[in-house]
């Protein structure tokens, strides 16, 4: 399975957050390292914009020989589809770059479910959501993005899968859930305060 990490440097709430450090390691590197723990993941690509604002992020990734794809800043759906196309992925697993504590076991579970429900358009753990933010995974069939790009509005193009959830009766969607009790309700990095919160959670383990 190919994993595409969706990343950008121009977050309105916290600019350059993906390069901000948690325990001296950039957020994006935490994401990559945790995904890499999965033996079911064959390739990791970071999909970023071709805008100048993402040049520093691109240089960081390329210096570490991490594969990147650069595309449209705001049309994230198109960016992810073209990244998948470039690497010949009929399906890909989507992870957000603001999820430094993403659990590879959840990734493995999603991939196992996908093997059983291989004809499905979307495998997800957030519809309905029982996992905390920052532990979200989606396996998306590349062709459904290609076919539906022309029907997406600007918000759909930015958030990619909201379109499919909104029109759930038109697509085959498989959701999986958890009963695990997590320490935090949110493992995402949305604000600077989240860095300190996640550092504290890591150092207390």
C-alpha positions as CSV (number, residue, x, y, z in Angstrom):
1,X,0.0,0.0,0.0
2,X,1.2,3.5,-0.9
3,X,0.7,6.2,1.8
4,X,0.3,9.8,0.7
5,X,0.9,12.4,3.4
6,X,-1.0,15.6,2.8
7,X,1.2,18.5,3.9
8,X,1.4,22.3,3.6
9,X,3.3,25.1,5.2
10,X,0.6,27.9,5.0
11,X,-1.7,26.7,7.8
12,X,-3.7,29.7,8.9
13,X,-3.8,28.7,12.5
14,X,-0.1,27.7,12.8
15,X,2.2,28.4,9.9
16,X,5.1,26.0,9.2
17,X,3.7,23.6,11.9
18,X,4.9,20.5,10.0
19,X,8.5,21.6,10.5
20,X,8.0,22.7,14.1
21,X,9.9,20.4,16.4
22,X,8.5,18.0,19.0
23,X,11.4,16.7,21.2
24,X,13.8,18.1,18.7
25,X,12.3,16.3,15.7
26,X,10.0,18.0,13.1
27,X,6.3,17.1,13.2
28,X,6.5,15.8,9.6
29,X,9.4,13.5,10.6
30,X,7.4,12.0,13.4
31,X,4.6,11.3,11.0
32,X,6.9,9.6,8.5
33,X,8.7,7.6,11.2
34,X,5.5,6.3,12.7
35,X,4.1,5.3,9.3
36,X,7.4,3.5,8.5
37,X,6.8,1.1,11.4
38,X,4.2,-0.6,9.3
39,X,5.5,-3.5,7.2
40,X,2.4,-3.3,5.0
41,X,3.4,0.2,3.7
42,X,5.5,-0.1,0.5
43,X,6.0,3.6,-0.2
44,X,5.5,7.0,1.4
45,X,4.9,10.1,-0.6
46,X,4.5,13.6,0.8
47,X,2.1,15.7,-1.4
48,X,2.8,19.4,-1.0
49,X,2.1,22.5,-3.1
50,X,4.3,23.8,-5.9
51,X,4.1,27.3,-4.3
52,X,7.2,28.9,-3.0
53,X,5.9,28.7,0.6
54,X,6.5,25.0,0.5
55,X,10.1,25.2,-0.8
56,X,11.7,24.8,2.6
57,X,9.5,21.7,3.3
58,X,10.4,20.3,-0.1
59,X,14.2,20.8,0.6
60,X,13.9,19.1,4.0
61,X,12.2,16.1,2.5
62,X,14.4,15.8,-0.5
63,X,17.6,16.0,1.6
64,X,16.3,12.9,3.5
65,X,15.4,11.1,0.2
66,X,11.7,11.2,1.0
67,X,9.6,11.1,-2.2
68,X,7.5,14.2,-2.8
69,X,4.8,15.3,-5.2
70,X,4.2,19.0,-5.8
71,X,0.8,20.2,-7.0
72,X,-2.1,22.6,-6.5
73,X,-2.1,24.5,-3.2
74,X,-5.9,24.7,-2.7
75,X,-7.2,21.8,-4.8
76,X,-5.9,19.1,-2.5
77,X,-8.1,16.4,-4.1
78,X,-6.4,17.0,-7.5
79,X,-3.0,17.1,-5.8
80,X,-3.5,13.7,-4.1
81,X,-5.0,12.1,-7.3
82,X,-2.0,13.3,-9.4
83,X,0.4,12.1,-6.8
84,X,-1.3,8.7,-6.8
85,X,-1.2,8.7,-10.6
86,X,2.5,9.5,-10.7
87,X,3.3,6.5,-8.5
88,X,0.8,4.2,-10.3
89,X,-1.4,3.8,-7.2
90,X,-4.9,2.6,-7.9
91,X,-5.6,3.1,-4.2
92,X,-3.7,5.1,-1.5
93,X,-3.8,5.6,2.2
94,X,-4.2,9.2,3.2
95,X,-2.6,10.6,6.3
96,X,-2.5,14.3,7.4
97,X,0.9,15.8,8.1
98,X,-0.3,17.2,11.4
99,X,-0.6,13.8,13.0
100,X,2.8,13.2,14.6
101,X,1.5,10.3,16.8
102,X,-0.3,8.3,14.1
103,X,-0.4,4.7,15.1
104,X,1.0,2.3,12.5
105,X,-1.3,-0.4,14.0
106,X,-4.3,1.5,12.8
107,X,-2.7,1.8,9.4
108,X,-2.2,-2.0,9.4
109,X,-5.8,-2.5,10.4
110,X,-7.1,-0.3,7.6
111,X,-4.9,-2.2,5.0
112,X,-6.2,-5.6,6.3
113,X,-9.8,-4.4,6.0
114,X,-9.1,-3.1,2.5
115,X,-7.8,-6.6,1.5
116,X,-11.2,-8.0,2.5
117,X,-13.3,-5.2,1.0
118,X,-11.1,-4.5,-2.0
119,X,-13.9,-3.3,-4.2
120,X,-14.9,-0.5,-1.8
121,X,-14.3,3.1,-2.8
122,X,-13.3,4.2,0.7
123,X,-12.0,2.5,3.9
124,X,-12.1,4.9,6.8
125,X,-12.1,5.2,10.6
126,X,-13.8,8.6,10.8
127,X,-17.3,8.1,9.5
128,X,-18.5,7.9,12.2
129,X,-15.4,8.9,14.2
130,X,-14.6,6.9,17.3
131,X,-10.8,7.4,17.1
132,X,-9.4,10.8,18.3
133,X,-8.2,13.4,15.9
134,X,-4.7,12.7,14.7
135,X,-5.4,9.0,14.5
136,X,-7.4,9.2,11.2
137,X,-6.8,7.0,8.2
138,X,-8.5,6.7,4.9
139,X,-7.8,4.4,2.0
140,X,-9.2,6.0,-1.2
141,X,-9.7,4.5,-4.7
142,X,-7.9,7.0,-7.0
143,X,-10.4,6.6,-9.7
144,X,-13.3,8.0,-7.6
145,X,-11.4,11.2,-7.1
146,X,-10.7,11.5,-10.8
147,X,-14.3,10.9,-11.7
148,X,-15.7,13.3,-9.2
149,X,-13.3,16.3,-9.2
150,X,-15.6,18.2,-11.6
151,X,-18.5,17.9,-9.1
152,X,-16.5,19.1,-6.1
153,X,-16.9,22.6,-4.8
154,X,-13.9,24.6,-3.3
155,X,-14.4,23.2,0.2
156,X,-14.6,19.6,-1.1
157,X,-11.4,20.1,-3.1
158,X,-9.6,21.2,0.1
159,X,-11.0,18.5,2.4
160,X,-11.1,15.8,-0.3
161,X,-13.3,13.1,1.4
162,X,-16.1,15.3,2.7
163,X,-17.7,15.1,-0.7
164,X,-17.9,11.3,-0.6
165,X,-19.3,11.2,3.0
166,X,-21.9,13.8,2.0
167,X,-23.0,11.6,-0.9
168,X,-22.5,8.3,0.9
169,X,-25.3,6.5,-0.9
170,X,-23.4,6.8,-4.2
171,X,-20.2,5.2,-2.9
172,X,-19.1,2.0,-1.1
173,X,-17.7,3.2,2.2
174,X,-16.5,0.9,5.0
175,X,-15.9,2.4,8.4
176,X,-14.1,0.7,11.3
177,X,-14.2,1.7,15.0
178,X,-12.4,1.5,18.3
179,X,-13.3,1.0,21.9
180,X,-9.9,1.9,23.1
181,X,-9.6,4.7,25.7
182,X,-7.1,7.3,24.6
183,X,-5.3,9.7,26.9
184,X,-6.0,12.7,24.6
185,X,-9.1,13.6,22.5
186,X,-6.9,15.3,20.0
187,X,-3.5,14.2,18.8
188,X,-3.4,16.7,15.9
189,X,-1.1,19.7,15.8
190,X,-3.5,22.6,15.1
191,X,-2.0,25.3,17.4
192,X,1.4,25.9,19.1
193,X,-0.2,24.7,22.4
194,X,-0.7,21.3,20.9
195,X,3.1,20.9,20.6
196,X,3.5,21.2,24.3
197,X,0.6,18.9,25.0
198,X,1.9,16.2,22.7
199,X,5.4,16.5,24.1
200,X,4.0,16.0,27.6
201,X,2.1,12.9,26.4
202,X,5.2,11.4,24.8
203,X,7.5,12.1,27.8
204,X,5.0,10.7,30.2
205,X,4.9,7.3,28.4
